[in-house]
Amino acid sequence: MPALYADALAQGPDRKLYNYKVGDEWKSHTYQEVYDMLPDLGFGLRSLGIEAQDKVGILSENRPEWCFFDWTCAHFNYVSVPVYQTSIPKQIEYILNHSECKVVVVSNEEQLKKLIPLKSKLKSLKYAILLEEVKHEETWVMTIEDLKKAGKKVRKTAKKSMQEIAATIKPENLWSIIYTSGSTGDPKGVLLTHFNVAANVQQTQDHEKFKSNKRWLSFLPLSHTFERVTSLFSFWIGAEIYFAESIAKVPDNLKEVKPHFMTTVPRLLEKIYSTVIEQVLAGPQVKQDIFNWAQKVGHKTAVKYLKDNKTPLGPLGLQYALAKRLVFNKIAAVFGGEFSRCVSGGAPLAPEIGEFFLMAGIRVLEGYGLTEMSPVTHANRNDHLVFGTVGKALPDVQTVIAPDGEILLKGPNQMQGYYKAPVETAEAIDKDGWFHTGDIGFIDEDGNLKITDRKKNIIITAGGKNIAPSAVEAEICSSKFIEQAIVIGDRRQYLVAILVPSLEIFAKWGKKQNPPLEFLTYADVATSKDVEKLIKDELASSQENLARYEQIKYFFIAPQPFTIETGELTASMKIKRNEVINKYDLEVEELYKN
């Protein structure tokens, strides 16, 4: 990893690197400024007793300091342990104890309040490094400035410089333990070496060929490998990385920063798509006609030219240019006007949404990966988009489909195993070295990988039909009124679902009714007969493309949204399917009595 930094530094040390907002002003650190900070931080940690391969936790939202400490670990042979800023105290306690973190970097008062009550339970933890000024009386908590001062003192008498320490690091040295936010049981610590991550950085860029010296907006959590490796490979090719103020501020930050690229999850794209469609339907008929015409032209252009990154020609090219002026440029403006490409992962993206943004000049490259693979293994290439698939394998990633449909992988980016979990490691990596992903899928005739579901989630009905619930759930959630869905039906005669409707959408919908309906809280939505009726109608529409045996017959509206605090979501916001089903087992049984 230090070699990657050296590469980036050689391209221009005075270029802007990490950009962040203070009040109304964007501030920045250059590549050289960040590099010059690392020795003070690294030797500062040394002053606290941190030695080679000791663990350093990072409990923070996205900000430059997150990356400062990550790079410090890279150069001093420490092991970084990211912790989601959304983690609840119980999760923080488990990760810091299991990884044996001696020091944890803490961003602000909110995170410090979670940590202080845990101190007596944290067996290895000696110090916390606080990034913001917070009043407290804890002698084991110090500021980042105090750490730097301590580092300057140690640096003067150190036998080796940071560069000399970095030169002793071997490719197989552990660089990070990343805890998967598993949907069952305690999270597992994935062991990633310098070589694993450095390989994936280079694999990703070789596959996607992003241009250098462009602006990237970062809003997904750095504690997740997807955003972390994205920040690393964009760094390596000389990007300016802008940290969004928050998820809620992403729309504003897009317009301010005018980024060229970013990574995203389907939910953001789905919300933008739903908002556009809603505005069109609320407008005059002439506006709807123009939009419908533009979509027809856009679809033809996408199929013939845009999917393969070609310039539209002839009469269709002229029509498309007009459609862009009338409709699609307004959609591009939502992303700042200079945006051209994003990588989407974490969940499947509906093909029609990918094509919709392609019409607007925004290329959504759907990809696939797992923390255990550092994480990216497959992605659509910019010169050939195949919606509904996660594209071809990255260089040096081998893919086979097991007889039962499970996807097996090998590659230089493959983890070393799970920390302190030899049994789980042996279950995940077989004797021939193949990593068992737990995902079901197939490779099409052109070599593109298609994911159908998680192996453990496959439903086999009483009639013997195999059903991938994620596909059914995706169809259900294509309705803007439904935020989340869990489909159930293993060994049953028919499928049922637990649904979480969208308070935000129903609040807007209610105001337009005659007479108006008021939805101020989620409970208002969950108990409304009007909502229940609308959802029935939405399901009838959204399930038209499903076989009869794939359609849900009855549903139950959860009395509260799925959250991390109530145990239905992981720290990375994935639904814990079994937790939800067990929580509402009585309500589910009632659905089967109808």
N, C-alpha and C positions, 0 to 999 in steps of 0.2 A: 504493500500500500504506500509506503514512503516513495517508492519509485514512480507511482502514478502521480503523486504530488509534484515530484521533480519534473515530470513531463509537462504538467500544466504550467508550472512556474516558468519553465524555459520558453513557453509560448508568449509570455508577456507579463512580467510581475506586477505592473502597475494597472492592469485591467481591473474593473470592478468585479467582485466575486459575490459576496453575500450582501443582500440589500434588505433593509427592514424599515418599518415606519415608526416614527416617534411623533406623536401628535399628528400634524398635517404634512410632515416632511419625511421624505424617504432618505435614509442615510445608508452608507455603504462601507464595506471593508474590501481592500484589494487583496489579490492573491499573496502579495508580499507581506502585507500587514498581518494577515492571518498566520502566515508561516513564522513571522517574527514573534508572535505571541506564544507559540507552542512550547519553546524551551522553558519559559517561566511557569507555565501550567504544569508541564511534565516534571520539572524539578521541584515544583511546589508540592505535587503529589508524592514525590520521593521523600520530601521532608516529613510527610505524614506516615511514612513507613511503607509506602506502596512500592513493590518490587516487580520484576519481570513476571508476567502471567498472573498478577493479582487482578481481581475484578473491580471494575469501576462502574457503578450504576448511573444511568442518566434518566431522571424523572422530570421531563420538561415538555412543553409544547414546542413547535417548530420555531427556532430562532437561531441566529448565528452562533451563540455560545454552545448550542447542542453540537454543532459541527466542530467547534474549537476542541471540545473534549474528545470527540470521536477521533479527530486527527491526532490529538495528543497521544491517545492510546495506541494509535497506529505507529507513531514514531518512537514510543518508549517501551514497546512490547508489553503494554498493559492490555487487559481484555475488557472491552466495553460491553455493558449489559443494558440495553435500552428497556425502559418501562413506559408503557402507555400513560399519557397524562390523564386519560380517562379512568385509569385503574382505581378501584376502591381499595381501602386499607388492607383488607384480607388478601387481595391479589399482590399488592406491593410487598407485604410481609413474606408471602410464599417465595416470590422471585428473589428478593434480596437475601433471604436465608438460604434457599436452595443453591444459589450461585455463589454464596459466601462473599458477597460484596463487602469490601472494607471501607469504601467511600462511596457516597452517592451524591451526584450533582442534582440540586433541587432548584427549580426555576423561580417560584414565587410563594407568597403567603398561603395560597390555596393548597399547594403541594406540601409545604412545610407542616401545615396543620394535620395533614394525613399522616405524616412521618413521625412527628414528635411522640404521639401516644404509643407508637410501635417500638420505640428505641429499646426498651427493656426486653423485648422479645427477639430483637435482631442480634443473633449471636456473634456474627463477624463484624458488624458495622461499627466503625470507630468515629467517622466524621461525616458531616454533610457540608457541601459547598453550596452556598446560597448565591443565586445570580442577581436577585433584586434586594433592595433595602427593605428589611422587615424587622419590626421590633420583636425581640424574643429574649429569653434569659438562659438559653441553652449553651453551655460551654463547649459542646461538641459540634456546634454549628459555626462555620466561619464564612466570610464573604469571599468572592472570587478575587477581589483586590488584595485581601490578606494572603490568599494563596499565591498570587503573583509575587508579592513582596518576599514571602518565604522562598519562593522559587529563585528569585534573583540572588539571594544569599547562598543557597546551596549550589547554584550554578557556578559561583566564583571558585569554589573548592572542589568541584566535581572532577573526577579523573577522566571522564569521557564526555564529549559534547553530544548534543542530541543527534547530530549527523553520524557520529561514530556508533552510538547506541543503535540507531536505525539500520546501520550497515550490518549489524550482527543478526538482524531478524531473518529467519528462514521462511521460505514459502509455506512450509507446513506448520508454522507457529499459529496458535489459536489467536484470532483477533476479536471475535465477538461471540457471545452466547445470546441468541435471540429466542425468547420464549414464545412459542406458538400459542395463540389464543384459542386453544382447542375447544370444540363444542361439547366435549365430555371430559370429566375428570380434571386433574391439575394440568396446567400447561407444561409442555416438554421443552427443555432447553436445547436448542439446535446449535451444534458446534460448527462454526465456520472459521476457516483459516484465512490468512492473508491471500493465499493462492486462490481459494474458492471465490472470494469476492472480487479480487483483481481480474480473474478469468471472466467472471460474469459481466463486469464492466466492459471488457474488451469484446466479448461475444455480442453483447447487446448493441454496441456501436457498430461493429462489423456487419451485423444483420440489418440495422435500421439506417445507418449512414446519415445521422442528423448533422446539420451544418454547425460549424463552430461559431463562436462569438454571437450567440443569439440569447434572447431573454427567455427565461423559464419561470413560471409561477409555481411555487410549491405550497400545497395546502393539505395534502394527505399526510398523516403523521410519519415523521422520520423514524419512529420506533418500529414501523412496519418495513420489512425488507424491500417492498416494491418502491416506496418513495425514497428510501435510503439509497438503494443502488442507482435509482434514477438521478439523485442528487450527485452521486459519485461519478457516474459516466458523463453527465452533463458538465460537471466540474472538470473532468479529464480533457474534454474537448474544448474547454474555454468558455463556458457559459457564464452569463450573469444570472444568478439565482435570486429571485424575489420571494420572500416569505410572506404569504397572505396573513393579514391581521387575525383572521378567524374564518371558519367555514361560512358564517353569515356574511362576512365582508368580501367573499370571493367575487361576486358580481361587480362590486365597486372597484376592487383591486384589478380586475381584468381590464377595466376601462382606463385606470390610471397607468398601469404598467405597460399595457399593450404588448403582452407576451407573444412570442412566436410558437412556443411549445409548452406542454405540461403533461403530467400524468393525471389520470382521473379514474373515477369509478362510474359505472352506468347511472347511478342515482342522480348525479348532477346533470348529466345529459338528458335524462328522462324528465327532470323538472323543467329544464329550459324548453324542451320539446313540448311538454304539456302546456306551459305558459303561452308559447307561440300559438298553438292550436286553439287555446281558449280565447285569446285575443282576436283571432281570425273569426271564430264562430260568433263572437260578440259584436263584430263589425257589420257594416252594411253588406247587402248581397253582392254588390259590384266588387267589393274587396275580397269576398269569399271566392267569387268567380275568377278573379285575377290570380289568387293564391292557388286555386285548383289547377288552373292552366299552367302556372309556373311549375307546380309539382309534376305534372305530366311530362313537361319538357325536361325538367330536371332528372326524372327517372330514366328517360330515353338517353339523355346525355351521360348519366352515371354509368349505365350498362355499356354503352358503346365506347366511351372515352375516359371518363373520370376514374373508374376503378383501376385502370391501368396507367393513371397519371398522364394522360394524353390531352392535348389541346383540342377542344371541339372545333370541327371544321364545317364548311358548307352551310346550307340553310339551317340545320339544327344548331350549328355554332352561333348563328345570328339570333335565333330564337332564345338560346340559352343566355346570351349576353343581355338581351332585353329582360329575361326573367331575373337575372342577377340584379339589374338596376331597379326593377320594380319590387322585388321580394327578397332575394337571398342576401343582398348586401346588408340589409337591415339585421338579419340574423348574425352575420359575421361581425357586425358592430357590437353585438352583445359581448363578444370575446375581445373587444378592443380594436378590431379592424385590421390587425397585422397577424392574427393567429392563423397557423396553417396546419398544425398537426398535433395530435395527442395520442397517448397510449392508454387504453382502457383495460382494466383488469379487476379481479376480485369477484366478479359475477358476470353472467352472460349479458350481452347487449342485444336488444332486439334488432334484427337486420334492418327494419324500416327506419329505425332511429339513426343507425350508422349511415344509411343512404341519405337521409334527410340532411344531416350535417355535411355530407360529401357534396350535395348540391350547392351548399353555401360556401364551398371552398375549404371546408374544415375536414381533414382526413383523420378519421378515428381508426387507429390501428389496434384491433382487439388482440390481447395477448394472454398468456397463461404462465403460471409458475407457482412455486411453493417455497416457503422459507427454507426447506431442506435442500433446495436446489439454488439457493443464494440470490434471487429466487427465479429469474426469468429463464424459461426453457423454450417457449414458442411465441411467435408473434407474426401478425400480418406484416408483409413488407410494403413499403411506401409505393412501390411500382406495381403492386398487384394485390388489391384488397378482395378478400372473399368473406363477405358478411355471413355471420352464423358459425364461423370457424375461428380458431385461435391461431391460424396460419401454420407456417412451417417451423421446424426445429431450428434453433440457433446453431451456429457452427460448433461441432464437436459434441453436441447433445444427441445421444442415441435414444430412439423411442421404439418400443415394441408393445403390442397389445396382447395381453395374456388370454388364454382360452376362455376365461370368464368375462373378458371385456375390460379388465383393469389395465390402466396405463402404467407401464414400467419405464424408468428412465435411468440413464447413466451419463456422466459427463465430468469435466474438470471442476465444475461448480457444485458438485455433489457434496453434501455435508459429511463430516467425519463420524457423526452419530449423535445420540442424545446424551446430554450430561447426566452422569450417575444413573443411567438407565440402560444397562446392557441387554436386558430382555426385550425392551421396546425397540432398541437399535437392531437386534437380530430379527425382529418381526418386520421391520421396515426395509432392511437391506438384506437380500437373500445371499446364499453362499456363492452365487455367480456375480455378485456386486450390483444387481439391479435394485433400484429404489422403487418400492411399491407405493404409488401415489394415493391409493384409495379412491381414485376417480375412475369412472367408466367412460369409455369413448371409443372412437375409431378414426382411422386415417383414410381420407377420401382418395380418389384415383389420382389427384394432383399432388398428394403428399401433405395436405392440410389436415390438422388435427381438429376433431370435433368432440367437445366434452358433452356428455349427456347427463351425468349426475354423479353423486358420491356413491360408492359401492354399498356402503352400509345403509343408504337411504332408499335403495330400490324397493318398491312395493310389489309384492306378488299377491294378487287378489285371490279370493276364494275360487274364482273361475280359472285361475292359472295364468292370468295376464300379467306380464312384467311392465311396470310403469315407473318412469323416472319422475319423481314428484317435483323436481326443480323446474322441469319444462311446464308442468301444469301450473305451478306457482307463478312462473314468469308470465303466462297467459293471464292469470287472474290479476296480477299486479300491473298489467298493461293498462288497467283502468286507473285513471288519476285519483279516483276516490279511495283506492285500497293501497295502504302503505306497506303492509306485510301480510304474508300468508303462509300457513303450514298445512300441507295436505296429508291426510291420514287414510289408511285403508288396507294395511298389510293383513292378509288372511281374512279379509272382510268381503262382503258381497258388493259393496260400492264405496266410493270415496266421499269423505267429508273434509271440512276445512275449518281452521281457526283463523279468523281474520282480524287485522288491525286497520280500521279506516283512518283516513287523513283528516285530522281536526282542521288544519289550515284550509283544505279544499272544501270541506263541508261548511265551514264558516262563511266562505264566499258564496257557495251555492245557496245556503239558507237565506241570505240577504236578498237573493233574486226571486225567491218564491212569493207567491201571492195567496194568503198573507205571508210576510217574511217569517222565517224560522231563525231562532237565535241559538247558536252553538258556541258557548263561551268556554266550555271545558270538554275534555275528552269524554267524560261521563255523559254529557248531554248527547254526544254523538252515539255512544255505545248503547244507550237506552232508548233511542228514538225509533219509532215505528216507520217514520218517513225514510230514515236512513236504511233500515232493514229492507224496505220495499225497493229503494233505488239500487242497493247492492244486488238484490235478486235480479233486477233488470240488467245490471252491468255484467253479472256472471253469465246470463243467457247470451249476451253479446260476445264477451271475451272468450267463451269456450266453444264458439262455433267451429274453430279450426281443430278441435280435439275429437278423437274417437269417443264414442258413447261411453265406453268403459273408463276413459280418462277424465270424464266430467264429474265434478263434485255434485252430489245430490242435495246435501244439507250443509249449512255452515253455522258457526257460532262466533259472535263478536266478543273478543276478549274485553274484559271489564277495565283493563288498563293497558297502555302501550307496552311493548317489550323494551326493557331497559337493562343497563349493566347492573344498576343498584338492586333491581328486583330479581336478577339472576337469569333473565332470558337471553341476554346478549353477552358475547365475549367482549374483551377490551377493544378488539378491532371491529366491533359492531356486527359480528356474524350471529345469526340466531342459533341458540342452543336447542336444537329440535327436540331432543328427549326431555329437556327441562320443561319446555312448553307443554308437550304432550302429557307428561306426568302431572304437571300443575293443574291441568284442566281435564284430567281423566274422567271425572264424573260427568262433566258437561259433554264430553265426547261420547260417552256411553249413552247419554240421553238422545244424541243424534241418531244412534243406531236402533233406538226403540220406536222411531217414527214409522 
